[in-house]
Amino acid sequence: MSRRERLYHLHDILRARRTPISRQALMDELGCSQATLYRLIAELRDRLGAPLEQDEQTRGFYYDRSLAGHFELPGLWISPDELQALLIARQVLGDVQPGLLEEELKGVQDRINQLLDRQGLDFSAQPERIHIRKDAGRPVPSALFEDVLEALFQRTRLVIEYHGRRRDELTRRSVSPQRLTSYRDRWYLDAWCHDAEDLRSFALERIRGMTRLDEPAREVDAELLRTQLDEAFGIFSGPAEYLALLRFSPEAARWASEEAWHPRQQGSWLADGSYELQVPYGHDRELLMEIRRYGADVEVLAPATLRQNLVDSLQRALSIYRP
């Protein structure tokens, strides 16, 4: 919890109380030390003017009820997560090409600027202070995105011509759209493939042609979508059948330990400063790409098949540079 979150949480606690609350209870509620609590109390009372009092007998803290109804914290409270979302939303709106909703979107962007300004950031005067790069993104034709979106919500099937990079071939697929997924600045269509009779994820930028059908889309249970598409590492479909165990060197551990590889990852520090990470996965292709980023600073401990596949890929890479 950030300082600002604790400050507003303290305000909410005191505003809702009818009796004094003890120092220890406040520390437990806010998850902070005594020193941090006293700094928050001083800021709330002395800088922001809250009617905060301390009971002489119990030493508990409370709001003076005769004044509490007239006190509100200044400005609009935006959490750190909301602040990040606003900054990203503003960047996205700034990248939109002019169209029929140009004025409406500009109004939304101006409103975001006002919300940011009210946090004391003076964003309107210094928009260049925030720079969001999207180097890894792959653009999707606007007409294609719109057609996919309509089919998705109108629940109709599609016939797509899809270029697969791995085999470098164009295939024709009949699919029932289930959802659109944004993953690493790229859009994917999660759909039931009637040719494969299974769930598949299709990168939108690889769709070369598309025809909408009058047939209704097949509905897939949300739990099946989750287990097939969300449980394993990466974007490839399939359940998490394996558990990778990786060990990072003490130097690389400082980076790897702070990365979000998977919602159900588990990590632990070792006595020598190295870091072990467990990641559930199904297909290992994308996971191997991530592991190779760390070069000699990571070792695959298990399973044996993943370790051998990494050795094979490294040997193929090394063969290119041998005299």
C-alpha positions as CSV (number, residue, x, y, z in Angstrom):
1,M,0.0,0.0,0.0
2,S,1.4,3.4,-1.0
3,R,1.7,6.4,1.3
4,R,-1.2,8.1,-0.4
5,E,-3.4,4.9,-0.2
6,R,-2.6,4.7,3.5
7,L,-3.5,8.3,4.0
8,Y,-6.9,8.0,2.4
9,H,-7.5,4.7,4.2
10,L,-6.7,6.3,7.5
11,H,-9.2,9.1,6.7
12,D,-11.9,6.5,5.8
13,I,-11.3,4.6,9.1
14,L,-11.6,7.7,11.3
15,R,-14.6,9.1,9.4
16,A,-16.5,5.8,9.9
17,R,-15.7,5.5,13.6
18,R,-17.8,6.7,16.5
19,T,-15.3,5.9,19.2
20,P,-11.5,6.4,19.4
21,I,-9.4,3.7,17.7
22,S,-6.1,2.6,19.3
23,R,-2.7,3.1,17.8
24,Q,-2.1,-0.7,17.4
25,A,-5.5,-1.2,15.7
26,L,-4.6,1.5,13.2
27,M,-1.1,0.0,12.6
28,D,-2.8,-3.4,11.9
29,E,-5.4,-1.9,9.6
30,L,-2.8,0.1,7.6
31,G,-0.1,-2.5,7.7
32,C,2.5,0.0,8.8
33,S,5.0,0.7,11.6
34,Q,4.4,3.2,14.5
35,A,6.7,5.7,12.9
36,T,4.8,5.6,9.6
37,L,1.5,5.9,11.4
38,Y,2.6,9.0,13.3
39,R,3.8,10.5,10.0
40,L,0.4,9.9,8.4
41,I,-1.4,11.3,11.4
42,A,0.8,14.5,11.3
43,E,0.2,14.9,7.6
44,L,-3.6,14.4,7.9
45,R,-4.0,16.7,10.9
46,D,-1.3,19.4,10.4
47,R,-1.0,19.7,6.6
48,L,-4.4,18.8,5.4
49,G,-6.4,20.2,8.4
50,A,-8.3,17.1,9.4
51,P,-10.2,17.4,12.8
52,L,-8.1,14.6,14.2
53,E,-7.9,14.3,18.0
54,Q,-6.4,12.0,20.6
55,D,-8.3,10.8,23.6
56,E,-6.6,11.7,26.8
57,Q,-7.6,8.5,28.6
58,T,-7.3,5.7,26.0
59,R,-4.8,7.6,23.8
60,G,-6.9,6.4,20.8
61,F,-7.4,8.6,17.7
62,Y,-10.7,10.0,16.5
63,Y,-12.4,12.7,14.4
64,D,-14.1,15.6,16.2
65,R,-17.7,14.8,15.2
66,S,-18.7,18.4,15.2
67,L,-16.2,19.2,12.5
68,A,-15.8,15.9,10.7
69,G,-18.9,16.5,8.5
70,H,-17.3,19.6,7.0
71,F,-13.9,18.0,6.2
72,E,-13.0,16.3,3.0
73,L,-9.6,15.5,1.6
74,P,-8.7,17.8,-1.2
75,G,-8.9,16.8,-4.9
76,L,-10.0,13.5,-6.4
77,W,-8.3,10.4,-5.1
78,I,-6.8,8.3,-7.8
79,S,-5.0,5.1,-6.8
80,P,-1.6,4.2,-8.3
81,D,-3.1,1.6,-10.5
82,E,-5.8,4.0,-11.8
83,L,-3.0,6.6,-12.4
84,Q,-1.1,4.1,-14.6
85,A,-4.3,3.2,-16.4
86,L,-5.1,6.9,-17.1
87,L,-1.6,7.5,-18.5
88,I,-1.8,4.5,-20.8
89,A,-5.3,5.5,-21.9
90,R,-4.1,9.0,-22.7
91,Q,-1.3,7.6,-24.8
92,V,-3.6,5.3,-26.7
93,L,-6.0,8.1,-27.5
94,G,-3.1,10.3,-28.7
95,D,-2.1,7.6,-31.2
96,V,-5.6,7.3,-32.7
97,Q,-5.8,8.7,-36.2
98,P,-8.5,11.3,-36.9
99,G,-11.9,9.9,-37.7
100,L,-15.6,10.4,-37.1
101,L,-15.2,10.5,-33.3
102,E,-12.2,12.9,-33.3
103,E,-13.9,15.6,-31.2
104,E,-15.4,13.1,-28.8
105,L,-12.1,11.3,-28.3
106,K,-10.3,14.6,-27.8
107,G,-12.9,15.4,-25.1
108,V,-12.1,12.2,-23.3
109,Q,-8.3,13.0,-23.6
110,D,-8.9,16.5,-22.2
111,R,-10.9,15.0,-19.3
112,I,-8.0,12.6,-18.5
113,N,-5.6,15.6,-18.5
114,Q,-7.8,17.3,-16.0
115,L,-7.9,14.3,-13.7
116,L,-4.1,14.1,-13.9
117,D,-3.7,17.8,-13.2
118,R,-5.9,17.5,-10.1
119,Q,-3.3,15.1,-8.7
120,G,-0.8,18.0,-8.7
121,L,1.1,16.6,-11.7
122,D,0.6,19.6,-13.9
123,F,0.3,17.1,-16.8
124,S,-1.3,19.5,-19.3
125,A,1.8,21.8,-19.2
126,Q,4.3,19.0,-19.4
127,P,2.9,16.1,-21.4
128,E,6.3,15.2,-22.8
129,R,7.4,14.0,-19.3
130,I,5.6,10.7,-19.9
131,H,6.8,8.6,-22.8
132,I,5.3,5.1,-23.5
133,R,7.1,3.1,-26.1
134,K,5.3,0.3,-28.1
135,D,8.3,-1.0,-30.1
136,A,7.2,-4.6,-29.9
137,G,3.6,-4.0,-31.1
138,R,2.4,-5.3,-34.4
139,P,-0.2,-3.0,-36.1
140,V,-3.6,-4.5,-37.1
141,P,-5.5,-3.1,-40.1
142,S,-8.4,-1.0,-38.7
143,A,-11.0,-2.6,-41.0
144,L,-9.9,-6.1,-40.0
145,F,-10.1,-5.2,-36.3
146,E,-13.6,-3.7,-36.7
147,D,-14.9,-6.8,-38.6
148,V,-13.5,-9.2,-36.0
149,L,-15.0,-7.1,-33.2
150,E,-18.5,-7.1,-34.8
151,A,-18.4,-10.9,-35.4
152,L,-17.3,-11.4,-31.8
153,F,-20.2,-9.5,-30.2
154,Q,-22.8,-10.5,-32.8
155,R,-21.8,-14.1,-32.2
156,T,-21.3,-15.1,-35.8
157,R,-18.7,-17.5,-37.4
158,L,-15.8,-16.4,-39.5
159,V,-13.8,-18.0,-42.3
160,I,-10.2,-16.7,-42.1
161,E,-7.2,-17.1,-44.3
162,Y,-4.3,-17.3,-41.8
163,H,-0.6,-17.2,-42.5
164,G,1.3,-19.2,-39.9
165,R,4.8,-18.1,-39.4
166,R,6.2,-21.4,-38.2
167,R,5.3,-23.4,-41.3
168,D,5.1,-20.3,-43.6
169,E,1.9,-21.4,-45.1
170,L,-1.6,-20.0,-45.7
171,T,-4.5,-22.0,-44.3
172,R,-8.2,-21.5,-44.4
173,R,-10.0,-21.9,-41.1
174,S,-13.6,-21.8,-40.0
175,V,-13.7,-20.3,-36.5
176,S,-16.2,-19.2,-33.8
177,P,-14.8,-16.1,-32.1
178,Q,-14.7,-16.3,-28.3
179,R,-12.7,-13.2,-27.1
180,L,-10.0,-10.7,-28.1
181,T,-6.8,-10.9,-26.1
182,S,-4.2,-8.1,-25.8
183,Y,-0.8,-9.7,-25.1
184,R,2.5,-7.8,-25.1
185,D,1.0,-5.0,-27.3
186,R,-0.4,-7.5,-29.8
187,W,-4.0,-8.6,-30.5
188,Y,-5.0,-12.2,-30.6
189,L,-8.4,-13.8,-31.5
190,D,-9.2,-16.7,-29.2
191,A,-11.6,-18.9,-31.1
192,W,-13.0,-22.3,-31.5
193,C,-11.4,-23.7,-34.7
194,H,-14.0,-26.0,-36.4
195,D,-11.3,-27.6,-38.5
196,A,-9.1,-28.6,-35.6
197,E,-12.1,-29.1,-33.3
198,D,-10.2,-27.3,-30.5
199,L,-9.5,-23.8,-29.2
200,R,-6.8,-21.8,-31.0
201,S,-5.3,-18.3,-30.7
202,F,-4.8,-16.4,-33.9
203,A,-2.6,-13.3,-34.2
204,L,-4.8,-10.6,-35.9
205,E,-1.9,-9.2,-38.0
206,R,-1.5,-12.7,-39.6
207,I,-5.1,-12.8,-40.9
208,R,-4.8,-12.2,-44.7
209,G,-8.5,-12.4,-45.5
210,M,-11.8,-12.9,-43.7
211,T,-15.5,-13.7,-44.5
212,R,-18.3,-13.5,-42.1
213,L,-20.9,-16.3,-42.2
214,D,-24.6,-16.3,-41.3
215,E,-24.0,-19.3,-39.0
216,P,-24.1,-18.6,-35.3
217,A,-20.8,-19.0,-33.4
218,R,-20.3,-22.0,-31.2
219,E,-20.2,-21.0,-27.5
220,V,-17.3,-22.2,-25.4
221,D,-17.6,-22.4,-21.6
222,A,-15.6,-19.7,-19.8
223,E,-13.9,-22.3,-17.6
224,L,-12.7,-24.2,-20.6
225,L,-11.3,-21.0,-22.1
226,R,-9.5,-20.3,-18.9
227,T,-8.0,-23.8,-18.5
228,Q,-7.0,-24.1,-22.2
229,L,-5.7,-20.6,-22.8
230,D,-4.8,-18.9,-19.5
231,E,-3.2,-21.6,-17.3
232,A,0.0,-22.1,-19.2
233,F,2.9,-19.7,-19.8
234,G,2.6,-17.5,-22.9
235,I,0.0,-17.2,-25.7
236,F,0.0,-20.7,-27.0
237,S,-3.2,-22.7,-26.3
238,G,-3.3,-25.8,-24.1
239,P,-3.3,-26.7,-20.4
240,A,-0.3,-26.3,-18.1
241,E,0.9,-29.8,-18.2
242,Y,4.5,-29.1,-17.0
243,L,6.3,-27.1,-14.4
244,A,9.6,-25.5,-15.3
245,L,12.2,-25.0,-12.6
246,L,14.7,-22.3,-13.4
247,R,17.7,-21.1,-11.4
248,F,19.0,-17.6,-12.0
249,S,22.5,-16.4,-11.1
250,P,22.8,-13.9,-8.2
251,E,23.2,-11.0,-10.6
252,A,20.3,-12.0,-12.9
253,A,18.2,-12.8,-9.9
254,R,17.7,-9.1,-9.1
255,W,15.8,-8.8,-12.5
256,A,14.1,-12.2,-12.7
257,S,12.7,-12.1,-9.2
258,E,10.7,-8.9,-10.1
259,E,9.3,-10.1,-13.4
260,A,5.8,-11.4,-13.8
261,W,6.2,-14.6,-15.8
262,H,2.9,-16.2,-14.9
263,P,0.1,-15.5,-12.3
264,R,0.8,-18.8,-10.6
265,Q,4.6,-18.6,-10.6
266,Q,6.5,-19.4,-7.4
267,G,10.0,-18.1,-6.5
268,S,12.5,-18.6,-3.7
269,W,15.8,-17.2,-2.8
270,L,18.8,-19.4,-2.2
271,A,21.6,-18.9,0.3
272,D,24.2,-17.9,-2.4
273,G,21.9,-15.1,-3.7
274,S,20.6,-17.1,-6.7
275,Y,16.9,-17.4,-7.4
276,E,14.8,-20.4,-8.3
277,L,11.5,-19.8,-10.2
278,Q,8.7,-22.3,-11.0
279,V,6.6,-21.6,-14.0
280,P,3.6,-23.7,-15.3
281,Y,3.7,-24.2,-19.1
282,G,2.3,-26.3,-21.9
283,H,4.2,-25.6,-25.1
284,D,7.8,-24.7,-24.5
285,R,8.5,-22.6,-27.6
286,E,7.8,-19.2,-26.1
287,L,9.2,-20.2,-22.7
288,L,12.5,-21.1,-24.4
289,M,12.6,-17.7,-26.0
290,E,12.3,-16.0,-22.6
291,I,14.9,-18.3,-21.0
292,R,17.4,-17.5,-23.8
293,R,17.2,-13.8,-22.9
294,Y,19.2,-14.6,-19.8
295,G,21.9,-16.5,-21.6
296,A,24.4,-18.0,-19.2
297,D,22.7,-16.4,-16.2
298,V,19.9,-19.0,-16.0
299,E,19.9,-22.8,-15.8
300,V,16.9,-25.1,-16.5
301,L,16.8,-27.6,-13.7
302,A,13.6,-29.4,-14.7
303,P,11.9,-31.0,-16.5
304,A,14.6,-32.9,-18.5
305,T,12.8,-32.4,-21.8
306,L,12.8,-28.6,-21.4
307,R,16.5,-28.7,-20.4
308,Q,17.4,-30.8,-23.5
309,N,15.3,-28.6,-25.8
310,L,17.2,-25.6,-24.5
311,V,20.6,-27.3,-25.1
312,D,19.6,-28.2,-28.6
313,S,18.5,-24.7,-29.5
314,L,21.7,-23.2,-28.0
315,Q,23.8,-25.7,-30.0
316,R,22.0,-24.8,-33.2
317,A,22.7,-21.1,-32.5
318,L,26.4,-21.8,-31.7
319,S,26.8,-23.7,-34.9
320,I,26.1,-20.6,-36.9
321,Y,29.2,-18.9,-35.4
322,R,31.7,-21.8,-35.5
323,P,34.5,-21.3,-38.0
